[in-house]
Every structure is written in structure tokens, then in C-alpha cells.
């Protein structure tokens, strides 16, 4: 008997299956996933709109090679990229937190800078799947930090079913989300599908979603879709981000804040 999958799980399974096989008929894929062809086609349309796959003639499917070919940088490499810009972004992001706000943080070298800027705040309450973020926040006086369970990645982030389960009953005022790619058309993306699922849950549990991303992430698309661009309320980036991409986000009603290293 095939286990019934929720939409998010089904779409993640679609991408995983296509990464393994390259191309499959829609009828074959629907049988593997235990869903109707009509349901599958709706999922495929969402994924194609996000730029994560293409549909070929006759219902065959193929993954986007360009999304898979780019390897994820190591944590050591990420730390050295745009370090001054990330520090400035973190300082600006910290100003968006009000007294009593409960926060959520994904992993990432930029969200770590947000956490570092907030650690002097007393009575801080936060939830995160990142060991690096938690290590910064725990220095706050009387801090209440919830860290998810799950499997630890080399990026110091927890992912998998345990991480997801620990977030399902939580709600927060503001979520700080790190990404590896961001465009209006393709949305918020990252390298790892399991990481994307955890980040998506954090977004769903937040009243306000703030994406923190230096200019190298803007205009890029990586493998795993976290959420469409309209899921975020605010983007904090630096002045070197592509102006045309920022304009399209503003046109969509997303607040864009530019941080500069001078704000250190």
C-alpha cells in the first residue's frame, strides 16, 4: 500500500526521483507517488514555474541540469564571502525585533550575524535548526532558545523528520530566513531539499518573514524551492544587489532594505 504524501513531501519526492532518473512519464511518476495524474500535473506546474524542472513532449519530465551542477560551498567558504556585508545586514535586521517578539532563524552565515547582533537583548526567545545561531543567541541574558532535533548537516543545520516535527506546533512573530538563491520568479531557493522543507515550515509559522541575503544570492536559483517570493514580507540585502531584480520585488509589494558596511 502506498503511503499518502502531503503536497510538500510529494513535490520534494518528485525532484528527488527526477534527480535519480533524469526523465519519467507523468503516468509512471504518479503511480510511484500514489497520486492522480491530475494532482501530479498541478505539482509539476508549480515546480516548473519555480524553474526547478521542465516538462517535455509526451508527458516526459527532466530536471534542470544547471540547478544540480552547482555544488554547495563549504561552511568555511561561505563565511569568507561578503563578510562585511553580512555583518551590516545582521545589524539592520536586529532593529526589526520588538520587545517580546518570538523569533525563528534558519541556518546560514547571514542569520548567524543577525543572532550575533541580538545577543545583548534580554529575555530573548527564539527557535532555530542551526547550531551556529543557537550558540550566538544563548549568550543573551535569560535567553529561551529552542533547538530542533534532526540530522546535523555540515552547514551546522538540523534537518529531516525530527526537525520538521518539532516545528509543527510552534508560532513566532518574525522569522529570519537565509537563502542561497532569490528571484521574484523562482522564489527562495537553497541547495538541499531537506533543508528547504525545514525552512518552509519556519516561514509558515511566522507572522513576518524577513529574508537576509547578500547580493551574491540575488538573481540566482539553486536546486531546492523553499517558498515563492511572495512568502516574504521584507528582504534585507546590500547595495550591490542587482537593481532590476530588486525593482521587481518592490513591484510585488515586498519591502527591500539596503544595508551598507558603513552601518557597522
N, C-alpha and C positions, 0 to 999 in steps of 0.2 A: 504494500500500500504506500503511495507517495504522500509524504508529509506536505500539508498545505503551507505555502510560503506567503508571508506578507509582502506588500509591494516593494519595500526597500530591499528585503532579502532576495526577492525574485530578480530584481534588476542587478543586484550585485552578482547573483549566480549567472545571469546572462553574460556579464562582462568576463567573469572567470571562465565560463565554458568557451567563449569565443577566443579568449587568450590562449586556451589549450588547443583548440581545433581550427581556429582561423576562420572557418565558414561552416554554416549549417543551414539546412532548410528550416523555415519557420515551423512547419509541422513537426519536424523531428525535435526541435528545441522545446516546443510546447509540451510534447509528451515527456521529455526529460524533466521538465519543471512542474508537471502536473497541473497545468492551467490551460484554458481555452486558447485557440489561435487568436480570437478577438482581444483577449486580455494581453496576450503576448505582443500583439501589434501595437497596442497602446503604450506598453513599456518600451518597445523599440523606437516609437516615435519620440518619446521623452529622451531616450538616450541619444538618438540621432540629433535631436535639437540641441542637446548639450555637447555635440561634437565628439562623442565617445565611441560611436560606431557608424558604419554606413550600411545601407541595405542595397543589395544588388538585384538584378533581374531574377524573376522566378522564385523570389522569397528567400534566396540565399543571403547570408549575413557575413560580414567580415569586420574585424576590428580595425581600428586606425593604427597602423604601424607606427606613425610618428608619436602617438601617445605612449607607446610601450617601449620605444627605443631609447628614450632618455632615462638614464639611470638616476636614482635618487642620490644626491650628495650625502656624504657622511656628516654626522653631527659636528665634527671638527671643522669641516669645510663650511658648513652653514654659519657657524659662529663668526668666521672671519669676513663674511660677505656683508657689506653695508653696516658695519658695527655702529658707526656714529649715527647713521640714520635710524637704526632700530632703537638706540638709546633715546633719541628725540621723540620718536613715535611713542615709546613707552611713557615718557613724561607727560605728553599731551593726553594719552589715553587715561592715565591715572586721574586726571582732572574731571573726568566724566562720572566718577564714582561719588555718590552722595552718602551721607551718614545713614547707616543701617542697611545699605544695599547688600544683597547677597550676590556674589559673583561666581561665574564659571569661566574656566580657562581651558582651552585646548593646549596641546604641547606646541613647541616651536621656540626658536631663538628670539622672536619678537615678543611673544606673550611672556617669556621669562623677563624681558625688560619691563613690561607692564607690571608684573608681580614685584619686581625689584623696586619700582617707583612707589608701590603701595605699601611696602612692608612696615613703614613707620606709622601707618594708620592703626589706631587702637580698635579692639573688638572686631577685627576683620573676620568675615565669614565667606568661605569660598569652597567650591568643589572643582576638582581637576582630575584629569587622567595622566598628568605629567609629573614625574618625579622632580624634574628641574624646577617647575613652577612651585610645587609644594615646598621645596627646600627654601625658596625665597620667602614665601608667604608665612611660613611657620615662625619667622623671626618677629612677626607682628605681635605686639603685646596682647595677651588674652585671645589669640587667634583660634578660630574654629575651622579647621581645614579638613575637608572630606576628600580622600583619595580613592578612586575607583579600584576595584580589583582588576584582574585580567592578565594577559600575557604581555611582558615587557619587551618593547622593540629597542633596537639600537639607538633610536632617537629619544629614549627615555620616556616613551609614552606607552600607556596601557591600552590594549585593545582586545576585542573578542567578546564572547557572550557574557562573561562575568562583568566586564567593564560596562557593557550595554545595560545589563540587568540592574546594576547599582544606580543607574541614572533615571530609570523609568518613573520613579516616584518622587523625583526632585523638581523644584521650580526655583528659578533665580531671577533677579532683577536685570542683570546685564551679563552677557556672555562675550568674552574676548576671544576671537577666533583667528588663528593663524592659518594661512593657506600657502600652497606652492604655486598656484596659478589663479588668476581672476580676470574675467572679461564679462561684459554685460551679457553677451550671447551665451557663453558657455558656463557662466556661473563660477562658483567657488570650487576649486579642484585641489587634489593632493595626489601623492604618489601611490598611497596604499589604500586598498578598498576597505579593509577592516578599520583602519584609522578614520576613513571617511564616514563610516557608519556611526562611530562614537561621536565624532564632531557634529554630525547631523542631529543626533539626539540632544546634544548641548544647545544647539540652535533652537530646536523645538521647545525646549524647556525655559527659554529666556523671553522676558518682556522686551528687551532691547538687545540687538545683535550688533556688535562692533567688530569689524574686521580690521586687523592690524597687519599691514603688509608693506614692505619697502618696494621701491619702484621696479626692481627686477622681477617681481611677481605679477605686475600689472600688464595685461595684454598677453599673458601666457596661459596655456592649457596643459594640464598634466592628466594622468590616467583616470583617476577616480573622482567622480562627481560627489561633492559634499552637499551642495544645495544650489538652487538657482540664485542669480544675483539679487532678485527682489526679496530674498530672505534676510538680507542685511539692511539695517537702518543707517549705519554710518561706516564709512571707510576712512581710516587714518593711514596716510602714506606720506611720501616725501615729494619735494618739488620736481624731482627728475622723472616722475611717473609720466607715461605718455598722455599728453594733454587731450588728444582726441578720445581716448578711452575714458578718461575722467569726465569729459563732457557728456558722453553717452550715459554714464552712471548718474550724473546730475539730472539729466533729462528724464531719467526714470524715477526721480524723486528721492535718490539716495544722497544723504549728506556726505560731502567729501571734505576732509580736513587735511591740510598740508602741514606737516611738522618739518622743522629745519634744525640742523645740528646746533644752530645758534641758541636754540631753546634749552640747551643743556644748562 
